[in-house]
Amino acid sequence: MVTKENKNFITVDTNTLKEILCCGRKTAVEIGMDANAKITIGKRVLWNVALIQKYLDSIAF
């Protein structure tokens, strides 16, 4: 499980992204896609955490 002390990931899988964002799969994938953070390697999907963080910072009020 992801803890608040352990945030130094470069990429994460979808399940870890859900934990980091505290949301469901659909919302996590939507945020990742909106941030253009999806990385596909073969059948594996990873998400660029830095791009997602930058995106969330840009849409925050």
mmCIF file as Biopython writes it, N, C-alpha, C and O atoms, coordinates in Angstrom:
data_model
#
loop_
_atom_site.group_PDB
_atom_site.id
_atom_site.type_symbol
_atom_site.label_atom_id
_atom_site.label_alt_id
_atom_site.label_comp_id
_atom_site.label_asym_id
_atom_site.label_entity_id
_atom_site.label_seq_id
_atom_site.pdbx_PDB_ins_code
_atom_site.Cartn_x
_atom_site.Cartn_y
_atom_site.Cartn_z
_atom_site.occupancy
_atom_site.B_iso_or_equiv
_atom_site.auth_seq_id
_atom_site.auth_asym_id
_atom_site.pdbx_PDB_model_num
ATOM 1   N N  . MET A ? 1  ? 0.833   -1.195 0.000   1.0 0.0 1  A 1 
ATOM 2   C CA . MET A ? 1  ? 0.000   0.000  0.000   1.0 0.0 1  A 1 
ATOM 3   C C  . MET A ? 1  ? 0.873   1.251  0.000   1.0 0.0 1  A 1 
ATOM 4   O O  . MET A ? 1  ? 1.943   1.271  0.608   1.0 0.0 1  A 1 
ATOM 5   N N  . VAL A ? 2  ? 0.427   2.252  -0.658  1.0 0.0 2  A 1 
ATOM 6   C CA . VAL A ? 2  ? 1.146   3.513  -0.732  1.0 0.0 2  A 1 
ATOM 7   C C  . VAL A ? 2  ? 0.896   4.296  0.546   1.0 0.0 2  A 1 
ATOM 8   O O  . VAL A ? 2  ? -0.244  4.438  0.988   1.0 0.0 2  A 1 
ATOM 9   N N  . THR A ? 3  ? 1.966   4.799  1.133   1.0 0.0 3  A 1 
ATOM 10  C CA . THR A ? 3  ? 1.820   5.631  2.322   1.0 0.0 3  A 1 
ATOM 11  C C  . THR A ? 3  ? 2.178   7.064  1.971   1.0 0.0 3  A 1 
ATOM 12  O O  . THR A ? 3  ? 2.814   7.324  0.950   1.0 0.0 3  A 1 
ATOM 13  N N  . LYS A ? 4  ? 1.772   7.973  2.809   1.0 0.0 4  A 1 
ATOM 14  C CA . LYS A ? 4  ? 2.052   9.387  2.553   1.0 0.0 4  A 1 
ATOM 15  C C  . LYS A ? 4  ? 3.546   9.674  2.591   1.0 0.0 4  A 1 
ATOM 16  O O  . LYS A ? 4  ? 4.003   10.628 1.961   1.0 0.0 4  A 1 
ATOM 17  N N  . GLU A ? 5  ? 4.312   8.870  3.316   1.0 0.0 5  A 1 
ATOM 18  C CA . GLU A ? 5  ? 5.752   9.080  3.396   1.0 0.0 5  A 1 
ATOM 19  C C  . GLU A ? 5  ? 6.468   8.610  2.135   1.0 0.0 5  A 1 
ATOM 20  O O  . GLU A ? 5  ? 7.605   9.011  1.888   1.0 0.0 5  A 1 
ATOM 21  N N  . ASN A ? 6  ? 5.819   7.764  1.333   1.0 0.0 6  A 1 
ATOM 22  C CA . ASN A ? 6  ? 6.463   7.145  0.184   1.0 0.0 6  A 1 
ATOM 23  C C  . ASN A ? 6  ? 5.835   7.654  -1.110  1.0 0.0 6  A 1 
ATOM 24  O O  . ASN A ? 6  ? 5.070   6.933  -1.749  1.0 0.0 6  A 1 
ATOM 25  N N  . LYS A ? 7  ? 6.149   8.886  -1.501  1.0 0.0 7  A 1 
ATOM 26  C CA . LYS A ? 7  ? 5.547   9.503  -2.684  1.0 0.0 7  A 1 
ATOM 27  C C  . LYS A ? 7  ? 6.529   9.659  -3.836  1.0 0.0 7  A 1 
ATOM 28  O O  . LYS A ? 7  ? 6.198   10.312 -4.826  1.0 0.0 7  A 1 
ATOM 29  N N  . ASN A ? 8  ? 7.705   9.092  -3.746  1.0 0.0 8  A 1 
ATOM 30  C CA . ASN A ? 8  ? 8.744   9.354  -4.731  1.0 0.0 8  A 1 
ATOM 31  C C  . ASN A ? 8  ? 8.752   8.368  -5.885  1.0 0.0 8  A 1 
ATOM 32  O O  . ASN A ? 8  ? 9.810   7.866  -6.265  1.0 0.0 8  A 1 
ATOM 33  N N  . PHE A ? 9  ? 7.585   8.085  -6.445  1.0 0.0 9  A 1 
ATOM 34  C CA . PHE A ? 9  ? 7.490   7.197  -7.590  1.0 0.0 9  A 1 
ATOM 35  C C  . PHE A ? 9  ? 7.617   8.004  -8.874  1.0 0.0 9  A 1 
ATOM 36  O O  . PHE A ? 9  ? 7.109   9.121  -8.965  1.0 0.0 9  A 1 
ATOM 37  N N  . ILE A ? 10 ? 8.294   7.436  -9.867  1.0 0.0 10 A 1 
ATOM 38  C CA . ILE A ? 10 ? 8.346   8.051  -11.191 1.0 0.0 10 A 1 
ATOM 39  C C  . ILE A ? 10 ? 7.112   7.632  -11.972 1.0 0.0 10 A 1 
ATOM 40  O O  . ILE A ? 10 ? 6.442   8.462  -12.588 1.0 0.0 10 A 1 
ATOM 41  N N  . THR A ? 11 ? 6.817   6.337  -11.942 1.0 0.0 11 A 1 
ATOM 42  C CA . THR A ? 11 ? 5.617   5.804  -12.574 1.0 0.0 11 A 1 
ATOM 43  C C  . THR A ? 11 ? 4.925   4.856  -11.610 1.0 0.0 11 A 1 
ATOM 44  O O  . THR A ? 11 ? 5.552   4.307  -10.704 1.0 0.0 11 A 1 
ATOM 45  N N  . VAL A ? 12 ? 3.631   4.669  -11.813 1.0 0.0 12 A 1 
ATOM 46  C CA . VAL A ? 12 ? 2.857   3.738  -10.999 1.0 0.0 12 A 1 
ATOM 47  C C  . VAL A ? 12 ? 1.883   2.992  -11.897 1.0 0.0 12 A 1 
ATOM 48  O O  . VAL A ? 12 ? 1.560   3.449  -12.994 1.0 0.0 12 A 1 
ATOM 49  N N  . ASP A ? 13 ? 1.419   1.837  -11.422 1.0 0.0 13 A 1 
ATOM 50  C CA . ASP A ? 13 ? 0.372   1.132  -12.154 1.0 0.0 13 A 1 
ATOM 51  C C  . ASP A ? 13 ? -0.984  1.725  -11.772 1.0 0.0 13 A 1 
ATOM 52  O O  . ASP A ? 13 ? -1.065  2.601  -10.910 1.0 0.0 13 A 1 
ATOM 53  N N  . THR A ? 14 ? -2.027  1.250  -12.407 1.0 0.0 14 A 1 
ATOM 54  C CA . THR A ? 14 ? -3.356  1.828  -12.202 1.0 0.0 14 A 1 
ATOM 55  C C  . THR A ? 14 ? -3.848  1.637  -10.771 1.0 0.0 14 A 1 
ATOM 56  O O  . THR A ? 14 ? -4.456  2.543  -10.202 1.0 0.0 14 A 1 
ATOM 57  N N  . ASN A ? 15 ? -3.593  0.472  -10.185 1.0 0.0 15 A 1 
ATOM 58  C CA . ASN A ? 15 ? -4.039  0.244  -8.808  1.0 0.0 15 A 1 
ATOM 59  C C  . ASN A ? 15 ? -3.359  1.192  -7.828  1.0 0.0 15 A 1 
ATOM 60  O O  . ASN A ? 15 ? -3.999  1.700  -6.907  1.0 0.0 15 A 1 
ATOM 61  N N  . THR A ? 16 ? -2.072  1.430  -8.021  1.0 0.0 16 A 1 
ATOM 62  C CA . THR A ? 16 ? -1.355  2.366  -7.151  1.0 0.0 16 A 1 
ATOM 63  C C  . THR A ? 16 ? -1.829  3.791  -7.392  1.0 0.0 16 A 1 
ATOM 64  O O  . THR A ? 16 ? -1.934  4.577  -6.449  1.0 0.0 16 A 1 
ATOM 65  N N  . LEU A ? 17 ? -2.113  4.130  -8.635  1.0 0.0 17 A 1 
ATOM 66  C CA . LEU A ? 17 ? -2.648  5.461  -8.942  1.0 0.0 17 A 1 
ATOM 67  C C  . LEU A ? 17 ? -3.966  5.687  -8.215  1.0 0.0 17 A 1 
ATOM 68  O O  . LEU A ? 17 ? -4.209  6.771  -7.684  1.0 0.0 17 A 1 
ATOM 69  N N  . LYS A ? 18 ? -4.816  4.668  -8.190  1.0 0.0 18 A 1 
ATOM 70  C CA . LYS A ? 18 ? -6.084  4.761  -7.456  1.0 0.0 18 A 1 
ATOM 71  C C  . LYS A ? 18 ? -5.831  5.066  -5.986  1.0 0.0 18 A 1 
ATOM 72  O O  . LYS A ? 18 ? -6.518  5.900  -5.397  1.0 0.0 18 A 1 
ATOM 73  N N  . GLU A ? 19 ? -4.849  4.395  -5.390  1.0 0.0 19 A 1 
ATOM 74  C CA . GLU A ? 19 ? -4.533  4.614  -3.980  1.0 0.0 19 A 1 
ATOM 75  C C  . GLU A ? 19 ? -3.986  6.018  -3.744  1.0 0.0 19 A 1 
ATOM 76  O O  . GLU A ? 19 ? -4.363  6.680  -2.777  1.0 0.0 19 A 1 
ATOM 77  N N  . ILE A ? 20 ? -3.101  6.470  -4.624  1.0 0.0 20 A 1 
ATOM 78  C CA . ILE A ? 20 ? -2.512  7.802  -4.474  1.0 0.0 20 A 1 
ATOM 79  C C  . ILE A ? 20 ? -3.587  8.882  -4.560  1.0 0.0 20 A 1 
ATOM 80  O O  . ILE A ? 20 ? -3.584  9.835  -3.781  1.0 0.0 20 A 1 
ATOM 81  N N  . LEU A ? 21 ? -4.510  8.725  -5.516  1.0 0.0 21 A 1 
ATOM 82  C CA . LEU A ? 21 ? -5.543  9.736  -5.741  1.0 0.0 21 A 1 
ATOM 83  C C  . LEU A ? 21 ? -6.764  9.556  -4.843  1.0 0.0 21 A 1 
ATOM 84  O O  . LEU A ? 21 ? -7.629  10.430 -4.788  1.0 0.0 21 A 1 
ATOM 85  N N  . CYS A ? 22 ? -6.837  8.431  -4.143  1.0 0.0 22 A 1 
ATOM 86  C CA . CYS A ? 22 ? -7.991  8.128  -3.272  1.0 0.0 22 A 1 
ATOM 87  C C  . CYS A ? 22 ? -9.294  8.184  -4.065  1.0 0.0 22 A 1 
ATOM 88  O O  . CYS A ? 22 ? -10.254 8.845  -3.667  1.0 0.0 22 A 1 
ATOM 89  N N  . CYS A ? 23 ? -9.307  7.480  -5.189  1.0 0.0 23 A 1 
ATOM 90  C CA . CYS A ? 23 ? -10.510 7.444  -6.017  1.0 0.0 23 A 1 
ATOM 91  C C  . CYS A ? 23 ? -10.608 6.092  -6.704  1.0 0.0 23 A 1 
ATOM 92  O O  . CYS A ? 23 ? -9.722  5.249  -6.568  1.0 0.0 23 A 1 
ATOM 93  N N  . GLY A ? 24 ? -11.681 5.895  -7.434  1.0 0.0 24 A 1 
ATOM 94  C CA . GLY A ? 24 ? -11.890 4.645  -8.148  1.0 0.0 24 A 1 
ATOM 95  C C  . GLY A ? 24 ? -11.096 4.575  -9.433  1.0 0.0 24 A 1 
ATOM 96  O O  . GLY A ? 24 ? -10.437 5.533  -9.837  1.0 0.0 24 A 1 
ATOM 97  N N  . ARG A ? 25 ? -11.174 3.405  -10.070 1.0 0.0 25 A 1 
ATOM 98  C CA . ARG A ? 25 ? -10.411 3.166  -11.285 1.0 0.0 25 A 1 
ATOM 99  C C  . ARG A ? 25 ? -10.812 4.118  -12.404 1.0 0.0 25 A 1 
ATOM 100 O O  . ARG A ? 25 ? -9.947  4.679  -13.078 1.0 0.0 25 A 1 
ATOM 101 N N  . LYS A ? 26 ? -12.100 4.305  -12.608 1.0 0.0 26 A 1 
ATOM 102 C CA . LYS A ? 26 ? -12.570 5.160  -13.701 1.0 0.0 26 A 1 
ATOM 103 C C  . LYS A ? 26 ? -12.034 6.582  -13.549 1.0 0.0 26 A 1 
ATOM 104 O O  . LYS A ? 26 ? -11.545 7.168  -14.515 1.0 0.0 26 A 1 
ATOM 105 N N  . THR A ? 27 ? -12.124 7.133  -12.353 1.0 0.0 27 A 1 
ATOM 106 C CA . THR A ? 27 ? -11.657 8.502  -12.117 1.0 0.0 27 A 1 
ATOM 107 C C  . THR A ? 27 ? -10.142 8.594  -12.232 1.0 0.0 27 A 1 
ATOM 108 O O  . THR A ? 27 ? -9.626  9.555  -12.803 1.0 0.0 27 A 1 
ATOM 109 N N  . ALA A ? 28 ? -9.422  7.611  -11.701 1.0 0.0 28 A 1 
ATOM 110 C CA . ALA A ? 28 ? -7.961  7.622  -11.777 1.0 0.0 28 A 1 
ATOM 111 C C  . ALA A ? 28 ? -7.498  7.588  -13.231 1.0 0.0 28 A 1 
ATOM 112 O O  . ALA A ? 28 ? -6.597  8.334  -13.614 1.0 0.0 28 A 1 
ATOM 113 N N  . VAL A ? 29 ? -8.108  6.728  -14.038 1.0 0.0 29 A 1 
ATOM 114 C CA . VAL A ? 29 ? -7.747  6.638  -15.455 1.0 0.0 29 A 1 
ATOM 115 C C  . VAL A ? 29 ? -8.109  7.935  -16.178 1.0 0.0 29 A 1 
ATOM 116 O O  . VAL A ? 29 ? -7.344  8.405  -17.020 1.0 0.0 29 A 1 
ATOM 117 N N  . GLU A ? 30 ? -9.256  8.511  -15.861 1.0 0.0 30 A 1 
ATOM 118 C CA . GLU A ? 30 ? -9.663  9.772  -16.487 1.0 0.0 30 A 1 
ATOM 119 C C  . GLU A ? 30 ? -8.660  10.882 -16.177 1.0 0.0 30 A 1 
ATOM 120 O O  . GLU A ? 30 ? -8.269  11.636 -17.068 1.0 0.0 30 A 1 
ATOM 121 N N  . ILE A ? 31 ? -8.249  10.980 -14.926 1.0 0.0 31 A 1 
ATOM 122 C CA . ILE A ? 31 ? -7.255  11.989 -14.541 1.0 0.0 31 A 1 
ATOM 123 C C  . ILE A ? 31 ? -5.942  11.731 -15.272 1.0 0.0 31 A 1 
ATOM 124 O O  . ILE A ? 31 ? -5.331  12.660 -15.800 1.0 0.0 31 A 1 
ATOM 125 N N  . GLY A ? 32 ? -5.509  10.486 -15.304 1.0 0.0 32 A 1 
ATOM 126 C CA . GLY A ? 32 ? -4.268  10.138 -15.995 1.0 0.0 32 A 1 
ATOM 127 C C  . GLY A ? 32 ? -4.307  10.458 -17.475 1.0 0.0 32 A 1 
ATOM 128 O O  . GLY A ? 32 ? -3.328  10.953 -18.034 1.0 0.0 32 A 1 
ATOM 129 N N  . MET A ? 33 ? -5.431  10.179 -18.108 1.0 0.0 33 A 1 
ATOM 130 C CA . MET A ? 33 ? -5.572  10.479 -19.536 1.0 0.0 33 A 1 
ATOM 131 C C  . MET A ? 33 ? -5.612  11.986 -19.776 1.0 0.0 33 A 1 
ATOM 132 O O  . MET A ? 33 ? -4.993  12.479 -20.719 1.0 0.0 33 A 1 
ATOM 133 N N  . ASP A ? 34 ? -6.334  12.719 -18.931 1.0 0.0 34 A 1 
ATOM 134 C CA . ASP A ? 34 ? -6.393  14.176 -19.069 1.0 0.0 34 A 1 
ATOM 135 C C  . ASP A ? 34 ? -5.014  14.804 -18.898 1.0 0.0 34 A 1 
ATOM 136 O O  . ASP A ? 34 ? -4.720  15.844 -19.486 1.0 0.0 34 A 1 
ATOM 137 N N  . ALA A ? 35 ? -4.168  14.162 -18.085 1.0 0.0 35 A 1 
ATOM 138 C CA . ALA A ? 35 ? -2.815  14.663 -17.843 1.0 0.0 35 A 1 
ATOM 139 C C  . ALA A ? 35 ? -1.821  14.188 -18.903 1.0 0.0 35 A 1 
ATOM 140 O O  . ALA A ? 35 ? -0.642  14.537 -18.846 1.0 0.0 35 A 1 
ATOM 141 N N  . ASN A ? 36 ? -2.290  13.392 -19.872 1.0 0.0 36 A 1 
ATOM 142 C CA . ASN A ? 36 ? -1.399  12.796 -20.885 1.0 0.0 36 A 1 
ATOM 143 C C  . ASN A ? 36 ? -0.250  12.033 -20.236 1.0 0.0 36 A 1 
ATOM 144 O O  . ASN A ? 36 ? 0.896   12.126 -20.675 1.0 0.0 36 A 1 
ATOM 145 N N  . ALA A ? 37 ? -0.570  11.278 -19.186 1.0 0.0 37 A 1 
ATOM 146 C CA . ALA A ? 37 ? 0.447   10.608 -18.387 1.0 0.0 37 A 1 
ATOM 147 C C  . ALA A ? 37 ? 0.519   9.103  -18.624 1.0 0.0 37 A 1 
ATOM 148 O O  . ALA A ? 37 ? 1.266   8.412  -17.932 1.0 0.0 37 A 1 
ATOM 149 N N  . LYS A ? 38 ? -0.229  8.589  -19.572 1.0 0.0 38 A 1 
ATOM 150 C CA . LYS A ? 38 ? -0.268  7.142  -19.812 1.0 0.0 38 A 1 
ATOM 151 C C  . LYS A ? 38 ? 0.969   6.682  -20.572 1.0 0.0 38 A 1 
ATOM 152 O O  . LYS A ? 38 ? 1.340   7.257  -21.595 1.0 0.0 38 A 1 
ATOM 153 N N  . ILE A ? 39 ? 1.601   5.629  -20.049 1.0 0.0 39 A 1 
ATOM 154 C CA . ILE A ? 39 ? 2.753   5.003  -20.686 1.0 0.0 39 A 1 
ATOM 155 C C  . ILE A ? 39 ? 2.391   3.538  -20.901 1.0 0.0 39 A 1 
ATOM 156 O O  . ILE A ? 39 ? 2.084   2.829  -19.943 1.0 0.0 39 A 1 
ATOM 157 N N  . THR A ? 40 ? 2.425   3.081  -22.144 1.0 0.0 40 A 1 
ATOM 158 C CA . THR A ? 40 ? 2.107   1.691  -22.449 1.0 0.0 40 A 1 
ATOM 159 C C  . THR A ? 40 ? 3.375   0.979  -22.894 1.0 0.0 40 A 1 
ATOM 160 O O  . THR A ? 40 ? 4.049   1.405  -23.832 1.0 0.0 40 A 1 
ATOM 161 N N  . ILE A ? 41 ? 3.687   -0.113 -22.205 1.0 0.0 41 A 1 
ATOM 162 C CA . ILE A ? 41 ? 4.834   -0.951 -22.550 1.0 0.0 41 A 1 
ATOM 163 C C  . ILE A ? 41 ? 4.292   -2.361 -22.742 1.0 0.0 41 A 1 
ATOM 164 O O  . ILE A ? 41 ? 4.006   -3.066 -21.774 1.0 0.0 41 A 1 
ATOM 165 N N  . GLY A ? 42 ? 4.155   -2.759 -23.988 1.0 0.0 42 A 1 
ATOM 166 C CA . GLY A ? 42 ? 3.501   -4.037 -24.262 1.0 0.0 42 A 1 
ATOM 167 C C  . GLY A ? 42 ? 2.057   -3.961 -23.804 1.0 0.0 42 A 1 
ATOM 168 O O  . GLY A ? 42 ? 1.307   -3.088 -24.242 1.0 0.0 42 A 1 
ATOM 169 N N  . LYS A ? 43 ? 1.661   -4.878 -22.921 1.0 0.0 43 A 1 
ATOM 170 C CA . LYS A ? 43 ? 0.309   -4.859 -22.369 1.0 0.0 43 A 1 
ATOM 171 C C  . LYS A ? 43 ? 0.230   -4.096 -21.053 1.0 0.0 43 A 1 
ATOM 172 O O  . LYS A ? 43 ? -0.859  -3.862 -20.530 1.0 0.0 43 A 1 
ATOM 173 N N  . ARG A ? 44 ? 1.374   -3.714 -20.524 1.0 0.0 44 A 1 
ATOM 174 C CA . ARG A ? 44 ? 1.414   -3.051 -19.227 1.0 0.0 44 A 1 
ATOM 175 C C  . ARG A ? 44 ? 1.155   -1.555 -19.377 1.0 0.0 44 A 1 
ATOM 176 O O  . ARG A ? 44 ? 1.661   -0.914 -20.298 1.0 0.0 44 A 1 
ATOM 177 N N  . VAL A ? 45 ? 0.360   -1.013 -18.459 1.0 0.0 45 A 1 
ATOM 178 C CA . VAL A ? 45 ? 0.063   0.421  -18.451 1.0 0.0 45 A 1 
ATOM 179 C C  . VAL A ? 45 ? 0.634   1.024  -17.178 1.0 0.0 45 A 1 
ATOM 180 O O  . VAL A ? 45 ? 0.345   0.568  -16.072 1.0 0.0 45 A 1 
ATOM 181 N N  . LEU A ? 46 ? 1.445   2.054  -17.353 1.0 0.0 46 A 1 
ATOM 182 C CA . LEU A ? 46 ? 1.994   2.807  -16.228 1.0 0.0 46 A 1 
ATOM 183 C C  . LEU A ? 46 ? 1.573   4.261  -16.386 1.0 0.0 46 A 1 
ATOM 184 O O  . LEU A ? 46 ? 1.204   4.704  -17.474 1.0 0.0 46 A 1 
ATOM 185 N N  . TRP A ? 47 ? 1.634   4.992  -15.280 1.0 0.0 47 A 1 
ATOM 186 C CA . TRP A ? 47 ? 1.231   6.397  -15.274 1.0 0.0 47 A 1 
ATOM 187 C C  . TRP A ? 47 ? 2.379   7.246  -14.745 1.0 0.0 47 A 1 
ATOM 188 O O  . TRP A ? 47 ? 2.971   6.919  -13.716 1.0 0.0 47 A 1 
ATOM 189 N N  . ASN A ? 48 ? 2.697   8.330  -15.441 1.0 0.0 48 A 1 
ATOM 190 C CA . ASN A ? 48 ? 3.753   9.255  -15.041 1.0 0.0 48 A 1 
ATOM 191 C C  . ASN A ? 48 ? 3.219   10.136 -13.916 1.0 0.0 48 A 1 
ATOM 192 O O  . ASN A ? 48 ? 2.343   10.974 -14.131 1.0 0.0 48 A 1 
ATOM 193 N N  . VAL A ? 49 ? 3.752   9.938  -12.730 1.0 0.0 49 A 1 
ATOM 194 C CA . VAL A ? 49 ? 3.253   10.635 -11.546 1.0 0.0 49 A 1 
ATOM 195 C C  . VAL A ? 49 ? 3.514   12.141 -11.630 1.0 0.0 49 A 1 
ATOM 196 O O  . VAL A ? 49 ? 2.668   12.936 -11.220 1.0 0.0 49 A 1 
ATOM 197 N N  . ALA A ? 50 ? 4.666   12.539 -12.153 1.0 0.0 50 A 1 
ATOM 198 C CA . ALA A ? 50 ? 4.991   13.968 -12.241 1.0 0.0 50 A 1 
ATOM 199 C C  . ALA A ? 50 ? 4.001   14.711 -13.136 1.0 0.0 50 A 1 
ATOM 200 O O  . ALA A ? 50 ? 3.586   15.823 -12.812 1.0 0.0 50 A 1 
ATOM 201 N N  . LEU A ? 51 ? 3.621   14.105 -14.258 1.0 0.0 51 A 1 
ATOM 202 C CA . LEU A ? 51 ? 2.651   14.750 -15.147 1.0 0.0 51 A 1 
ATOM 203 C C  . LEU A ? 51 ? 1.286   14.860 -14.488 1.0 0.0 51 A 1 
ATOM 204 O O  . LEU A ? 51 ? 0.591   15.863 -14.656 1.0 0.0 51 A 1 
ATOM 205 N N  . ILE A ? 52 ? 0.900   13.841 -13.744 1.0 0.0 52 A 1 
ATOM 206 C CA . ILE A ? 52 ? -0.387  13.878 -13.050 1.0 0.0 52 A 1 
ATOM 207 C C  . ILE A ? 52 ? -0.372  14.949 -11.971 1.0 0.0 52 A 1 
ATOM 208 O O  . ILE A ? 52 ? -1.349  15.683 -11.817 1.0 0.0 52 A 1 
ATOM 209 N N  . GLN A ? 53 ? 0.721   15.049 -11.222 1.0 0.0 53 A 1 
ATOM 210 C CA . GLN A ? 53 ? 0.832   16.075 -10.187 1.0 0.0 53 A 1 
ATOM 211 C C  . GLN A ? 53 ? 0.759   17.470 -10.804 1.0 0.0 53 A 1 
ATOM 212 O O  . GLN A ? 53 ? 0.073   18.349 -10.282 1.0 0.0 53 A 1 
ATOM 213 N N  . LYS A ? 54 ? 1.466   17.671 -11.912 1.0 0.0 54 A 1 
ATOM 214 C CA . LYS A ? 54 ? 1.453   18.969 -12.596 1.0 0.0 54 A 1 
ATOM 215 C C  . LYS A ? 54 ? 0.043   19.306 -13.074 1.0 0.0 54 A 1 
ATOM 216 O O  . LYS A ? 54 ? -0.410  20.442 -12.930 1.0 0.0 54 A 1 
ATOM 217 N N  . TYR A ? 55 ? -0.650  18.319 -13.641 1.0 0.0 55 A 1 
ATOM 218 C CA . TYR A ? 55 ? -2.020  18.521 -14.112 1.0 0.0 55 A 1 
ATOM 219 C C  . TYR A ? 55 ? -2.944  18.892 -12.957 1.0 0.0 55 A 1 
ATOM 220 O O  . TYR A ? 55 ? -3.718  19.844 -13.063 1.0 0.0 55 A 1 
ATOM 221 N N  . LEU A ? 56 ? -2.869  18.152 -11.865 1.0 0.0 56 A 1 
ATOM 222 C CA . LEU A ? 56 ? -3.735  18.440 -10.716 1.0 0.0 56 A 1 
ATOM 223 C C  . LEU A ? 56 ? -3.451  19.821 -10.136 1.0 0.0 56 A 1 
ATOM 224 O O  . LEU A ? 56 ? -4.374  20.528 -9.732  1.0 0.0 56 A 1 
ATOM 225 N N  . ASP A ? 57 ? -2.179  20.206 -10.095 1.0 0.0 57 A 1 
ATOM 226 C CA . ASP A ? 57 ? -1.833  21.549 -9.621  1.0 0.0 57 A 1 
ATOM 227 C C  . ASP A ? 57 ? -2.429  22.624 -10.529 1.0 0.0 57 A 1 
ATOM 228 O O  . ASP A ? 57 ? -2.847  23.680 -10.054 1.0 0.0 57 A 1 
ATOM 229 N N  . SER A ? 58 ? -2.465  22.356 -11.827 1.0 0.0 58 A 1 
ATOM 230 C CA . SER A ? 58 ? -2.966  23.360 -12.772 1.0 0.0 58 A 1 
ATOM 231 C C  . SER A ? 58 ? -4.483  23.527 -12.714 1.0 0.0 58 A 1 
ATOM 232 O O  . SER A ? 58 ? -4.995  24.597 -13.046 1.0 0.0 58 A 1 
ATOM 233 N N  . ILE A ? 59 ? -5.209  22.490 -12.300 1.0 0.0 59 A 1 
ATOM 234 C CA . ILE A ? 59 ? -6.670  22.604 -12.248 1.0 0.0 59 A 1 
ATOM 235 C C  . ILE A ? 59 ? -7.184  22.916 -10.846 1.0 0.0 59 A 1 
ATOM 236 O O  . ILE A ? 59 ? -8.380  23.132 -10.653 1.0 0.0 59 A 1 
ATOM 237 N N  . ALA A ? 60 ? -6.279  22.939 -9.869  1.0 0.0 60 A 1 
ATOM 238 C CA . ALA A ? 60 ? -6.696  23.227 -8.491  1.0 0.0 60 A 1 
ATOM 239 C C  . ALA A ? 60 ? -7.085  24.699 -8.368  1.0 0.0 60 A 1 
ATOM 240 O O  . ALA A ? 60 ? -6.538  25.561 -9.055  1.0 0.0 60 A 1 
ATOM 241 N N  . PHE A ? 61 ? -8.016  24.959 -7.501  1.0 0.0 61 A 1 
ATOM 242 C CA . PHE A ? 61 ? -8.489  26.334 -7.301  1.0 0.0 61 A 1 
ATOM 243 C C  . PHE A ? 61 ? -7.552  27.130 -6.455  1.0 0.0 61 A 1 
ATOM 244 O O  . PHE A ? 61 ? -7.805  28.305 -6.192  1.0 0.0 61 A 1 
#
